[in-house]
Amino acid sequence: MRLRYIILYFLFFSMPLSVWSAPYLDYNERCKNAYQLIFELRFNQALDSLDAEKKEHPDNLIPGYLYHYHLFIKTFIGEEQATFNELKHNHEIITGQIKAMPMLSPLRNFCLAECYLMTALSKLKFKEYLTAALQVKKAYSLLTENQKKFPEFELNLKSLGVLHAFIGAVPENYQWLVKIAGMDGSVSNGIKELEQSFMKTREDSDAFHFMNKEIAFTYIFTRNQLKPDPEWVIKFLSGLKLGNEPLDLFFSTNIYYSTGRSAQIIPLIENYHADDEVYPIHYFQFLLGMSKLDKLDFSSFSNFINYVKLHKGNSFIKAAYQKMAWIKLLQNDKAGYDAMITEVKNVGNDFTDEDKQAQNELITHQEPNTYILKIRLLFDGGYYQEALKLLAKGSNEAKTAKDQLEYKYRLARVLDKLEMTDRAKEFYLKTIDHGQDLKFYYAAASCNFLAQMYEKEKDYVLAEKYYKKCLSLRDHEYQNSLDQKAKAGLNRIAGSR
């Protein structure tokens, strides 16, 4: 018997340590550095660092998780099928490894949920809607459980906040799906949770301070989408320590564009020069083209050409051809317009609202009125006084019923931005009255903006009336985004009363 124990003792202590070790999740300094390199789109350097970490600490699963993170960002930006296929394959490997871990650390559920969310967002781009929805549900359940077990874990509220906010903005006709999935949320609470996560990780002493910029971008994007306040969002953006990194530029320029500040975008993108180690964001060419076109600079044509040549994915490709068609039209080249708008049917997909609108212009043969098109572009770029001067020529340039309706809508938008509130309301109401029975988005958008004005004035009765009116108008362009904004508005009102 004694000899048996001696043999067992010898075998136990002579075995390699790896036999007895267990997988774990540790954001050590090397992993933090790899995360930063991924966020800077320096993927090759990041992967070298992750390989070194795996060799030295083979049981640390953070390198596998960060490899998945890099595939997500690469898929989201580049939209290439091969990268997406690799992400789906890697998803099964890394989630299987993390699921095998005991739930001793909050990082276990968090990393697992993030893998589900990253894969789900990628699947949405490739129109794999059913499996994407199932993975969002899994992420929601994991994060909810994590919040109960580890309520002080600051990263929970980053992902849970996004889910709660966007669940709160789901239109009524899809609420039954959310309820069946057992998910719940509100816009106000979700945004509050994101703010808490941002504020906590902003402290230098916080263990996850290195993720603060990512959380800041998530917070600002969600709030800008669901609780629009241009002045607040620009002030918040100016308070961030942004450099010349590609994702810094990506988020800031998108915020500038959504708040009518395209003039600020042009020098930022034109002065951006990344070295060969940085993964390229060809979308900058599309955004630069849009920003230049908004001030009626037709040299933007070359930016749209560059985008469709360089970008291997499908998003904004139809929109780019539409914008090139507009340029030809504004240059009185009708044949050029016809050639470019015809290309819309052969390229890209209609995943984004911009691509849907381009497709609709082709299908309905609704060639834009160049007078109103100029007003629209100037408005989108934030050139409100210039747009108002054109509008002052009068509506005699608007020949068709559609053009006359759009004229009223564009006038309302410009007056709204110039804080000529009473007149803006007058023309929003005219647009609603004349357009509610037509299959254009102008009446629905007017309902939404009119409701926002009343919400700002704390007249919640009228705000509710027009948000509901917006939701009642169907089968128009921008249906999903306008429904989401109206539902988010109703959700905010419910929390304000």
C-alpha positions as CSV (number, residue, x, y, z in Angstrom):
1,M,0.0,0.0,0.0
2,R,2.7,2.4,0.9
3,L,4.5,1.7,-2.4
4,R,1.3,2.5,-4.3
5,Y,1.0,5.9,-2.6
6,I,4.7,6.6,-3.4
7,I,4.1,5.8,-7.0
8,L,0.9,8.0,-7.1
9,Y,2.8,10.8,-5.4
10,F,5.6,10.6,-7.9
11,L,3.2,10.6,-10.9
12,F,1.2,13.6,-9.6
13,F,4.2,15.8,-9.2
14,S,6.1,14.7,-12.3
15,M,3.2,15.4,-14.6
16,P,3.4,18.7,-16.6
17,L,1.6,21.6,-15.1
18,S,-0.6,21.9,-18.2
19,V,-2.3,18.7,-17.3
20,W,-3.7,20.2,-14.2
21,S,-4.3,23.8,-15.4
22,A,-7.7,25.1,-16.4
23,P,-8.7,27.8,-18.9
24,Y,-9.1,31.4,-17.6
25,L,-9.6,34.9,-18.8
26,D,-6.9,37.4,-18.0
27,Y,-6.5,40.9,-19.5
28,N,-2.8,41.1,-18.7
29,E,-0.7,43.9,-20.1
30,R,0.1,42.1,-23.3
31,C,-3.6,41.5,-23.9
32,K,-4.4,45.1,-23.2
33,N,-1.8,46.1,-25.7
34,A,-3.2,43.7,-28.3
35,Y,-6.7,45.1,-27.7
36,Q,-5.4,48.6,-28.3
37,L,-3.7,47.6,-31.5
38,I,-7.0,46.0,-32.7
39,F,-8.8,49.2,-31.9
40,E,-6.2,51.1,-34.0
41,L,-6.8,48.5,-36.8
42,R,-3.2,47.3,-36.7
43,F,-4.3,43.8,-37.0
44,N,-1.0,42.1,-37.9
45,Q,0.8,43.6,-34.9
46,A,-2.1,42.6,-32.7
47,L,-2.1,39.0,-33.9
48,D,1.7,38.8,-33.3
49,S,1.1,39.9,-29.7
50,L,-1.8,37.4,-29.3
51,D,0.3,34.5,-30.7
52,A,3.1,35.3,-28.2
53,E,0.5,35.4,-25.3
54,K,-0.9,32.0,-26.4
55,K,2.5,30.4,-26.4
56,E,3.4,31.7,-22.9
57,H,-0.1,31.3,-21.4
58,P,-1.9,28.7,-23.4
59,D,-4.8,28.5,-21.0
60,N,-5.6,32.2,-21.2
61,L,-8.7,32.5,-23.4
62,I,-8.5,36.3,-23.9
63,P,-6.3,35.9,-27.0
64,G,-9.0,33.7,-28.6
65,Y,-11.6,36.2,-27.6
66,L,-9.6,39.2,-29.0
67,Y,-9.0,37.2,-32.2
68,H,-12.8,37.1,-32.5
69,Y,-13.0,40.8,-31.8
70,H,-10.6,41.5,-34.6
71,L,-12.6,39.4,-37.0
72,F,-15.8,41.3,-36.0
73,I,-14.2,44.7,-36.7
74,K,-12.7,43.5,-39.9
75,T,-16.1,42.1,-41.0
76,F,-18.0,45.2,-40.0
77,I,-15.7,47.5,-41.9
78,G,-14.7,45.5,-44.9
79,E,-17.9,43.3,-45.3
80,E,-15.9,40.6,-47.1
81,Q,-17.5,37.2,-47.3
82,A,-14.3,35.3,-46.5
83,T,-13.7,37.2,-43.3
84,F,-17.4,36.7,-42.3
85,N,-17.0,33.0,-42.9
86,E,-13.9,32.9,-40.7
87,L,-15.8,34.8,-38.0
88,K,-18.6,32.3,-38.0
89,H,-16.2,29.4,-37.8
90,N,-14.1,31.0,-35.0
91,H,-17.4,31.8,-33.1
92,E,-18.0,28.1,-32.6
93,I,-14.5,27.5,-31.3
94,I,-14.2,30.4,-28.9
95,T,-17.7,30.2,-27.5
96,G,-17.2,26.5,-26.9
97,Q,-14.0,27.1,-24.9
98,I,-15.6,29.9,-22.8
99,K,-18.8,27.9,-22.1
100,A,-16.7,25.1,-20.7
101,M,-15.4,27.5,-18.0
102,P,-17.0,27.6,-14.5
103,M,-18.8,30.9,-13.8
104,L,-16.2,32.2,-11.3
105,S,-15.5,35.5,-13.0
106,P,-17.8,38.1,-14.5
107,L,-15.6,38.0,-17.6
108,R,-16.9,34.5,-18.5
109,N,-20.5,35.6,-19.2
110,F,-19.4,39.0,-20.5
111,C,-17.0,37.7,-23.1
112,L,-19.4,35.0,-24.2
113,A,-22.2,37.5,-24.6
114,E,-19.9,39.8,-26.6
115,C,-19.0,37.0,-28.9
116,Y,-22.8,36.4,-29.5
117,L,-23.4,40.1,-30.1
118,M,-20.4,40.6,-32.4
119,T,-21.5,37.6,-34.5
120,A,-25.1,38.7,-34.5
121,L,-24.2,42.2,-35.8
122,S,-22.1,40.7,-38.5
123,K,-24.9,38.3,-39.5
124,L,-27.3,41.2,-39.8
125,K,-25.0,42.8,-42.4
126,F,-25.2,39.5,-44.4
127,K,-29.0,39.2,-43.9
128,E,-28.9,36.1,-41.7
129,Y,-31.6,37.6,-39.6
130,L,-33.0,34.5,-37.7
131,T,-29.7,33.2,-36.3
132,A,-28.7,36.8,-35.5
133,A,-31.8,37.3,-33.4
134,L,-31.2,34.0,-31.6
135,Q,-27.7,35.1,-30.7
136,V,-28.9,38.5,-29.4
137,K,-31.3,36.6,-27.2
138,K,-28.4,34.4,-25.8
139,A,-26.4,37.5,-25.2
140,Y,-29.2,39.2,-23.3
141,S,-29.7,36.2,-21.1
142,L,-26.0,35.9,-20.3
143,L,-25.7,39.6,-19.5
144,T,-28.8,39.6,-17.3
145,E,-27.5,36.6,-15.3
146,N,-24.2,38.3,-15.0
147,Q,-25.8,41.5,-13.7
148,K,-27.5,39.6,-11.0
149,K,-24.4,37.7,-9.9
150,F,-21.8,40.5,-10.4
151,P,-23.8,43.8,-10.1
152,E,-20.6,45.9,-9.6
153,F,-19.0,44.6,-12.8
154,E,-18.8,47.8,-15.0
155,L,-18.6,46.2,-18.4
156,N,-22.1,44.5,-18.0
157,L,-23.8,47.9,-18.3
158,K,-22.0,48.7,-21.6
159,S,-23.6,45.8,-23.5
160,L,-26.8,45.5,-21.4
161,G,-27.3,49.3,-21.8
162,V,-27.2,49.0,-25.6
163,L,-29.7,46.1,-25.6
164,H,-32.1,47.8,-23.2
165,A,-32.0,51.0,-25.2
166,F,-32.7,49.5,-28.6
167,I,-35.2,47.0,-27.2
168,G,-37.1,50.0,-25.8
169,A,-37.1,51.5,-29.4
170,V,-38.6,48.4,-31.1
171,P,-41.8,49.4,-32.9
172,E,-45.1,48.1,-31.7
173,N,-45.6,45.7,-34.6
174,Y,-42.4,43.8,-33.5
175,Q,-42.9,44.0,-29.7
176,W,-44.5,40.5,-29.6
177,L,-41.1,39.1,-30.8
178,V,-39.3,40.8,-28.0
179,K,-41.8,39.6,-25.5
180,I,-41.6,36.0,-26.7
181,A,-37.8,36.2,-26.4
182,G,-38.2,37.3,-22.8
183,M,-36.4,40.6,-23.4
184,D,-37.3,44.0,-21.9
185,G,-35.8,47.4,-21.9
186,S,-36.3,51.2,-22.2
187,V,-34.5,53.9,-24.0
188,S,-33.9,56.0,-20.9
189,N,-32.7,53.2,-18.7
190,G,-30.4,51.8,-21.4
191,I,-28.8,55.2,-22.0
192,K,-28.4,55.6,-18.2
193,E,-26.6,52.3,-18.0
194,L,-24.3,53.2,-20.8
195,E,-23.5,56.5,-19.0
196,Q,-22.7,54.6,-15.8
197,S,-20.3,52.2,-17.6
198,F,-18.6,55.2,-19.3
199,M,-18.2,57.2,-16.1
200,K,-16.8,54.3,-14.1
201,T,-14.3,53.2,-16.7
202,R,-13.2,56.8,-17.2
203,E,-11.3,56.6,-13.9
204,D,-7.6,55.9,-14.5
205,S,-7.8,53.5,-11.5
206,D,-10.5,51.3,-13.1
207,A,-9.4,47.9,-14.2
208,F,-11.1,48.4,-17.6
209,H,-10.0,52.0,-18.2
210,F,-8.4,50.8,-21.4
211,M,-11.8,50.1,-22.9
212,N,-13.2,53.6,-22.1
213,K,-13.0,55.0,-25.6
214,E,-14.9,52.0,-27.0
215,I,-17.6,52.5,-24.3
216,A,-17.7,56.2,-25.1
217,F,-18.3,55.6,-28.8
218,T,-21.1,53.0,-27.9
219,Y,-22.7,55.5,-25.6
220,I,-22.6,58.5,-28.0
221,F,-23.8,56.4,-30.9
222,T,-26.8,55.0,-29.0
223,R,-27.8,58.3,-27.5
224,N,-27.5,60.1,-30.8
225,Q,-29.7,57.5,-32.5
226,L,-32.4,57.2,-29.8
227,K,-32.3,60.5,-27.9
228,P,-31.2,63.1,-30.5
229,D,-29.6,66.3,-29.1
230,P,-27.0,67.7,-31.5
231,E,-25.6,70.2,-29.1
232,W,-25.1,67.6,-26.4
233,V,-23.5,65.1,-28.7
234,I,-21.0,67.6,-30.2
235,K,-20.1,68.8,-26.7
236,F,-19.6,65.3,-25.5
237,L,-17.5,64.4,-28.6
238,S,-15.2,67.5,-28.0
239,G,-14.6,66.3,-24.4
240,L,-13.1,63.0,-25.6
241,K,-9.3,62.7,-26.2
242,L,-9.5,61.8,-29.8
243,G,-6.4,61.4,-32.0
244,N,-5.8,60.6,-35.6
245,E,-6.7,56.9,-35.2
246,P,-9.1,55.4,-37.9
247,L,-11.9,54.5,-35.5
248,D,-11.6,57.9,-33.8
249,L,-12.1,59.5,-37.2
250,F,-14.9,57.0,-38.2
251,F,-17.1,57.8,-35.2
252,S,-16.4,61.5,-35.1
253,T,-17.1,62.1,-38.8
254,N,-20.3,60.1,-38.6
255,I,-21.4,62.2,-35.7
256,Y,-20.5,65.4,-37.5
257,Y,-22.5,64.2,-40.6
258,S,-25.6,63.2,-38.6
259,T,-25.7,66.6,-36.9
260,G,-25.3,68.7,-40.2
261,R,-21.6,69.5,-39.9
262,S,-20.2,68.1,-43.1
263,A,-17.9,71.1,-43.6
264,Q,-15.9,69.8,-40.6
265,I,-15.5,66.4,-42.2
266,I,-13.7,67.4,-45.4
267,P,-10.4,68.5,-43.9
268,L,-10.4,65.7,-41.4
269,I,-10.6,63.0,-44.0
270,E,-8.5,64.7,-46.6
271,N,-5.7,65.1,-44.0
272,Y,-6.0,61.5,-42.8
273,H,-3.1,59.3,-44.1
274,A,-2.8,55.8,-42.6
275,D,0.3,53.7,-43.0
276,D,0.3,50.3,-44.7
277,E,-0.1,48.5,-41.3
278,V,-3.6,50.0,-40.7
279,Y,-6.6,48.2,-42.1
280,P,-8.3,50.5,-44.6
281,I,-11.7,52.1,-44.2
282,H,-12.9,52.8,-47.7
283,Y,-16.1,54.2,-46.3
284,F,-14.2,57.4,-45.8
285,Q,-14.3,57.9,-49.5
286,F,-18.1,57.7,-49.5
287,L,-18.4,60.0,-46.6
288,L,-16.0,62.5,-48.1
289,G,-18.0,62.4,-51.4
290,M,-21.2,63.1,-49.5
291,S,-19.7,66.0,-47.5
292,K,-18.4,67.6,-50.7
293,L,-21.6,67.0,-52.6
294,D,-23.6,68.7,-49.9
295,K,-21.8,72.0,-50.8
296,L,-22.5,71.2,-54.4
297,D,-18.8,70.4,-55.1
298,F,-19.1,68.0,-58.1
299,S,-15.4,66.8,-57.7
300,S,-17.1,64.4,-55.2
301,F,-17.8,62.2,-58.2
302,S,-14.2,60.9,-58.0
303,N,-14.7,60.0,-54.3
304,F,-17.7,57.9,-55.1
305,I,-15.8,56.2,-57.9
306,N,-13.0,55.4,-55.5
307,Y,-15.4,53.9,-53.0
308,V,-17.2,51.5,-55.4
309,K,-13.8,50.4,-56.8
310,L,-12.1,49.8,-53.5
311,H,-14.9,48.6,-51.2
312,K,-15.5,44.8,-51.5
313,G,-18.7,44.8,-49.5
314,N,-22.3,45.8,-50.4
315,S,-23.3,48.7,-48.1
316,F,-23.7,52.2,-49.7
317,I,-22.7,50.9,-53.2
318,K,-26.2,51.5,-54.6
319,A,-26.2,54.9,-52.8
320,A,-22.9,55.8,-54.3
321,Y,-24.2,55.2,-57.9
322,Q,-27.3,57.2,-57.0
323,K,-25.1,60.1,-55.9
324,M,-23.0,59.9,-59.1
325,A,-26.3,60.0,-61.0
326,W,-27.3,63.1,-59.1
327,I,-24.1,64.8,-60.0
328,K,-24.7,64.1,-63.7
329,L,-28.2,65.4,-63.4
330,L,-27.0,68.6,-61.6
331,Q,-24.5,69.0,-64.5
332,N,-27.5,68.8,-67.0
333,D,-26.2,65.5,-68.3
334,K,-29.4,63.5,-68.5
335,A,-27.8,60.6,-70.4
336,G,-25.2,60.4,-67.6
337,Y,-27.9,60.3,-65.0
338,D,-29.7,57.5,-66.8
339,A,-26.5,55.4,-67.1
340,M,-25.6,55.8,-63.4
341,I,-29.0,55.2,-61.9
342,T,-29.4,52.1,-64.1
343,E,-26.3,50.7,-62.5
344,V,-28.1,50.7,-59.1
345,K,-29.9,47.5,-60.0
346,N,-26.6,45.6,-60.7
347,V,-24.6,46.4,-57.6
348,G,-24.6,46.2,-53.8
349,N,-27.7,45.4,-51.7
350,D,-30.5,47.3,-50.0
351,F,-29.5,46.7,-46.3
352,T,-29.1,50.4,-45.5
353,D,-31.8,53.1,-45.8
354,E,-29.6,55.0,-48.2
355,D,-29.3,52.0,-50.5
356,K,-33.1,51.3,-50.2
357,Q,-33.8,54.9,-51.3
358,A,-31.4,54.5,-54.3
359,Q,-33.2,51.3,-55.3
360,N,-36.6,53.0,-54.9
361,E,-35.5,55.9,-57.2
362,L,-34.6,53.4,-59.9
363,I,-37.7,51.3,-59.6
364,T,-40.2,54.2,-59.5
365,H,-38.4,56.2,-62.2
366,Q,-38.6,59.3,-59.9
367,E,-35.9,61.5,-61.3
368,P,-35.2,64.3,-58.7
369,N,-36.1,67.9,-59.3
370,T,-32.7,69.6,-59.5
371,Y,-34.0,72.7,-57.7
372,I,-35.2,70.7,-54.7
373,L,-32.2,68.4,-54.8
374,K,-29.9,71.3,-54.3
375,I,-31.9,72.4,-51.2
376,R,-31.8,68.9,-49.8
377,L,-28.0,68.6,-50.2
378,L,-27.4,72.0,-48.7
379,F,-29.6,71.2,-45.8
380,D,-27.9,67.8,-45.2
381,G,-24.5,69.5,-45.1
382,G,-25.7,72.1,-42.5
383,Y,-25.7,75.0,-45.0
384,Y,-29.1,76.3,-43.8
385,Q,-28.9,79.9,-44.8
386,E,-27.9,78.9,-48.4
387,A,-30.8,76.4,-48.5
388,L,-33.2,79.2,-47.2
389,K,-32.1,81.5,-50.0
390,L,-32.9,78.9,-52.6
391,L,-36.3,78.2,-50.9
392,A,-37.1,81.9,-51.0
393,K,-37.4,81.7,-54.8
394,G,-40.7,80.1,-54.2
395,S,-42.4,76.8,-54.9
396,N,-43.0,77.6,-58.6
397,E,-39.9,75.4,-59.4
398,A,-41.8,72.4,-57.9
399,K,-43.9,71.0,-60.7
400,T,-45.3,67.7,-59.6
401,A,-47.3,66.8,-56.5
402,K,-44.2,65.0,-55.1
403,D,-42.1,68.1,-55.7
404,Q,-44.6,70.4,-54.0
405,L,-44.8,68.1,-51.0
406,E,-41.0,67.9,-50.7
407,Y,-40.8,71.6,-51.0
408,K,-43.0,72.1,-48.0
409,Y,-41.0,69.4,-46.1
410,R,-37.6,71.0,-47.0
411,L,-38.8,74.4,-45.9
412,A,-40.0,73.0,-42.6
413,R,-36.7,71.3,-42.0
414,V,-34.7,74.5,-42.7
415,L,-37.0,76.7,-40.6
416,D,-36.7,74.1,-37.8
417,K,-32.9,74.2,-37.8
418,L,-32.9,78.0,-37.9
419,E,-35.1,77.9,-34.8
420,M,-38.0,79.7,-36.6
421,T,-40.2,77.4,-34.6
422,D,-43.8,78.6,-35.3
423,R,-43.2,78.7,-39.1
424,A,-41.5,75.3,-39.0
425,K,-44.5,73.8,-37.2
426,E,-46.8,75.4,-39.8
427,F,-45.0,73.7,-42.7
428,Y,-44.6,70.3,-40.9
429,L,-48.4,70.3,-40.5
430,K,-48.9,71.2,-44.1
431,T,-46.6,68.4,-45.1
432,I,-48.5,65.9,-42.9
433,D,-51.9,67.1,-44.2
434,H,-50.9,66.9,-47.9
435,G,-48.6,63.8,-47.7
436,Q,-50.2,61.3,-45.3
437,D,-52.0,59.4,-48.1
438,L,-49.0,59.3,-50.4
439,K,-46.2,56.7,-50.3
440,F,-43.4,59.2,-49.6
441,Y,-41.6,59.6,-46.3
442,Y,-42.1,63.3,-45.9
443,A,-45.3,63.1,-43.9
444,A,-43.9,60.5,-41.5
445,A,-40.7,62.4,-41.0
446,S,-42.6,65.6,-40.4
447,C,-44.6,63.8,-37.7
448,N,-41.4,62.7,-36.0
449,F,-39.7,66.1,-36.1
450,L,-42.9,67.8,-35.0
451,A,-43.2,65.4,-32.1
452,Q,-39.5,66.1,-31.2
453,M,-40.3,69.8,-31.0
454,Y,-43.2,69.2,-28.7
455,E,-41.2,66.8,-26.6
456,K,-38.5,69.5,-26.2
457,E,-41.2,71.9,-25.1
458,K,-42.5,69.3,-22.6
459,D,-45.9,69.2,-24.3
460,Y,-46.0,65.4,-24.0
461,V,-49.7,65.1,-25.2
462,L,-48.9,66.6,-28.6
463,A,-45.6,64.8,-28.8
464,E,-47.3,61.5,-28.2
465,K,-49.9,62.3,-30.8
466,Y,-47.4,62.9,-33.6
467,Y,-45.1,60.0,-32.6
468,K,-48.1,57.7,-32.9
469,K,-49.1,59.4,-36.1
470,C,-45.6,58.7,-37.5
471,L,-46.0,55.0,-36.6
472,S,-49.4,54.9,-38.3
473,L,-48.0,55.9,-41.7
474,R,-46.8,52.8,-43.6
475,D,-45.0,51.7,-46.7
476,H,-42.7,54.7,-47.1
477,E,-39.0,55.1,-47.5
478,Y,-37.0,55.1,-44.2
479,Q,-39.8,53.0,-42.6
480,N,-37.6,51.1,-40.2
481,S,-35.5,54.1,-39.0
482,L,-38.5,56.5,-38.6
483,D,-40.5,53.8,-36.8
484,Q,-37.5,53.3,-34.4
485,K,-37.2,57.0,-33.8
486,A,-40.9,57.4,-33.1
487,K,-40.9,54.4,-30.7
488,A,-37.9,55.7,-29.0
489,G,-39.7,59.0,-28.6
490,L,-42.8,57.3,-27.0
491,N,-40.5,55.4,-24.7
492,R,-38.7,58.6,-23.6
493,I,-42.1,60.3,-23.0
494,A,-43.3,57.4,-20.9
495,G,-40.2,57.8,-18.7
496,S,-40.6,61.6,-18.4
497,R,-44.2,61.7,-17.1
